């Protein structure tokens, strides 16, 4: 069983701008920068198990992820997670629909990823805020947090789906948090 262990922080703009320089100074290795569209599906067994199916679309790649909450809600979260790359996203969406699951949440995210001291550190920009996640073992997360030495870090207990429900907009029967698109010139 794959277990994801992570801690999330809400950042202000100053912290968000300062962290890449701090990571570089500490020897973190920059891995990637991507734009994501996340499509979460619910219903049936997913709801009774506190689980979700997510299709995450990035340029040239789509991942299907099953996530299930385990243990009590706390600052460092643990979830059972299984993930695989999807060759045909349209077929996968149809399979999910035919199994009776419904699209319930869509959110967009700009993500930058670093490897640092046995953890993965990501900086996320969403339409409703700026965040950092540290993923690894609980011990390594706490050690990395200490090494980053950022003042006034505010842990965020809610995941992006719950934050999307709070800050997003209902479009048809789906809660969405999308970046504003520039208006087309006529």
C-alpha positions as CSV (number, residue, x, y, z in Angstrom):
1,X,0.0,0.0,0.0
2,X,1.4,3.4,-1.0
3,X,1.1,6.1,1.7
4,X,1.4,9.8,0.9
5,X,2.6,11.9,3.9
6,X,2.6,15.7,3.6
7,X,2.2,19.0,5.4
8,X,0.7,22.0,3.7
9,X,1.3,25.7,4.4
10,X,-0.6,28.8,3.3
11,X,1.9,31.4,2.1
12,X,1.8,35.2,1.7
13,X,3.3,36.7,-1.5
14,X,6.6,37.6,0.3
15,X,7.1,34.0,1.5
16,X,6.1,32.6,-2.0
17,X,8.8,34.8,-3.7
18,X,11.4,34.2,-1.0
19,X,11.2,30.4,-0.9
20,X,12.8,29.5,-4.3
21,X,15.9,31.5,-3.4
22,X,15.9,29.9,0.1
23,X,15.6,26.4,-1.4
24,X,18.4,27.2,-3.9
25,X,20.7,28.5,-1.2
26,X,20.1,25.3,0.8
27,X,21.1,23.1,-2.1
28,X,17.6,21.9,-3.2
29,X,17.4,20.6,-6.8
30,X,14.7,22.2,-9.0
31,X,12.8,19.5,-10.8
32,X,9.9,21.0,-12.8
33,X,7.3,23.7,-13.3
34,X,3.9,22.6,-14.6
35,X,0.4,23.9,-15.1
36,X,-2.2,21.3,-13.9
37,X,-5.9,20.8,-14.4
38,X,-7.3,18.6,-11.7
39,X,-10.7,16.8,-12.1
40,X,-12.1,15.1,-9.0
41,X,-14.8,12.5,-9.2
42,X,-17.0,11.3,-6.3
43,X,-19.9,9.0,-5.6
44,X,-20.7,5.5,-4.4
45,X,-17.8,3.7,-2.6
46,X,-15.6,6.8,-2.9
47,X,-17.9,8.7,-0.6
48,X,-18.2,6.0,2.0
49,X,-14.5,5.5,2.1
50,X,-13.5,9.2,2.2
51,X,-11.8,8.7,-1.1
52,X,-11.6,10.5,-4.5
53,X,-10.6,9.6,-8.1
54,X,-8.5,12.4,-9.6
55,X,-7.5,13.0,-13.2
56,X,-4.6,15.4,-13.3
57,X,-3.9,16.8,-16.8
58,X,-0.6,18.5,-17.6
59,X,1.1,19.1,-20.9
60,X,1.6,15.8,-22.6
61,X,0.6,13.6,-19.6
62,X,-2.5,12.6,-17.6
63,X,-2.4,10.8,-14.3
64,X,-5.3,8.9,-12.6
65,X,-5.0,8.9,-8.9
66,X,-7.0,7.1,-6.2
67,X,-6.7,8.8,-2.8
68,X,-8.2,7.7,0.5
69,X,-7.9,9.5,3.8
70,X,-6.4,7.4,6.6
71,X,-6.1,8.4,10.2
72,X,-7.4,11.5,12.0
73,X,-7.1,15.0,10.5
74,X,-3.9,16.6,11.7
75,X,-1.3,19.0,10.3
76,X,0.8,16.2,8.8
77,X,-1.7,14.3,6.6
78,X,-1.5,10.7,5.5
79,X,-3.5,9.3,2.6
80,X,-3.4,6.0,0.8
81,X,-2.5,6.8,-2.8
82,X,-2.3,4.8,-6.0
83,X,-1.4,6.6,-9.3
84,X,-0.9,5.6,-12.9
85,X,-0.4,7.3,-16.2
86,X,-3.4,7.3,-18.6
87,X,-2.9,6.8,-22.3
88,X,-6.3,7.8,-23.5
89,X,-7.9,10.5,-21.2
90,X,-11.2,10.5,-23.1
91,X,-11.6,6.8,-22.6
92,X,-10.7,7.1,-18.9
93,X,-13.3,9.8,-18.4
94,X,-15.9,7.6,-20.0
95,X,-14.9,4.6,-17.8
96,X,-15.2,6.7,-14.7
97,X,-18.6,8.0,-15.8
98,X,-19.8,4.5,-16.7
99,X,-18.8,3.2,-13.2
100,X,-21.2,5.8,-11.8
101,X,-18.8,8.4,-10.5
102,X,-19.5,12.0,-11.1
103,X,-17.2,15.0,-11.7
104,X,-17.6,17.2,-8.7
105,X,-14.6,19.5,-8.4
106,X,-12.2,21.1,-10.9
107,X,-9.2,23.2,-9.9
108,X,-6.2,24.6,-11.7
109,X,-2.7,24.9,-10.3
110,X,0.7,26.2,-11.2
111,X,3.3,24.0,-9.4
112,X,7.1,24.2,-9.0
113,X,8.8,21.2,-7.5
114,X,12.2,20.7,-5.7
115,X,14.0,17.8,-4.1
116,X,15.4,18.8,-0.8
117,X,16.9,16.8,2.1
118,X,14.9,13.6,1.5
119,X,11.6,15.4,0.9
120,X,9.8,16.9,-2.1
121,X,8.9,20.6,-1.7
122,X,6.3,22.1,-4.0
123,X,5.2,25.7,-4.4
124,X,1.6,25.9,-5.6
125,X,-0.3,28.9,-7.0
126,X,-4.0,28.4,-7.2
127,X,-6.8,30.9,-8.1
128,X,-7.5,31.3,-4.3
129,X,-4.0,31.4,-2.8
130,X,-0.3,30.5,-2.5
131,X,0.8,27.3,-0.8
132,X,3.8,25.1,0.0
133,X,3.7,21.3,0.5
134,X,6.4,19.2,2.0
135,X,6.1,15.5,1.3
136,X,8.2,12.7,2.8
137,X,8.3,10.9,6.1
138,X,7.0,12.7,9.1
139,X,10.5,13.0,10.6
140,X,12.0,14.4,7.3
141,X,9.1,16.8,6.8
142,X,9.7,18.3,10.3
143,X,13.4,18.5,9.7
144,X,13.0,20.2,6.3
145,X,10.5,22.7,7.7
146,X,13.1,23.6,10.4
147,X,15.9,23.9,7.8
148,X,13.8,26.2,5.7
149,X,13.6,28.5,8.7
150,X,10.7,30.6,7.2
151,X,9.1,32.8,9.7
152,X,5.4,32.7,10.4
153,X,4.5,29.7,8.3
154,X,0.8,29.0,8.6
155,X,-0.2,25.3,8.4
156,X,-3.2,24.7,6.2
157,X,-5.3,21.7,7.3
158,X,-7.7,21.8,4.3
159,X,-6.8,20.1,1.0
160,X,-7.2,21.8,-2.3
161,X,-10.6,20.1,-3.0
162,X,-12.1,21.6,0.3
163,X,-10.5,24.9,-0.5
164,X,-12.0,24.8,-4.0
165,X,-15.5,24.2,-2.5
166,X,-15.0,27.2,-0.2
167,X,-13.5,29.6,-2.8
168,X,-14.6,28.3,-6.1
169,X,-17.7,28.9,-8.3
170,X,-20.4,26.5,-9.2
171,X,-20.6,25.9,-12.9
172,X,-23.4,23.5,-13.8
173,X,-23.1,20.9,-11.1
174,X,-19.3,21.2,-10.7
175,X,-17.4,23.4,-8.3
176,X,-14.5,25.1,-10.1
177,X,-11.5,27.2,-9.3
178,X,-9.9,28.4,-12.5
179,X,-7.5,31.2,-13.3
180,X,-9.0,34.1,-15.2
181,X,-8.4,33.9,-18.9
182,X,-7.4,37.0,-20.8
183,X,-10.3,38.3,-22.9
184,X,-10.0,37.6,-26.7
185,X,-9.4,40.7,-28.8
186,X,-12.0,41.3,-31.5
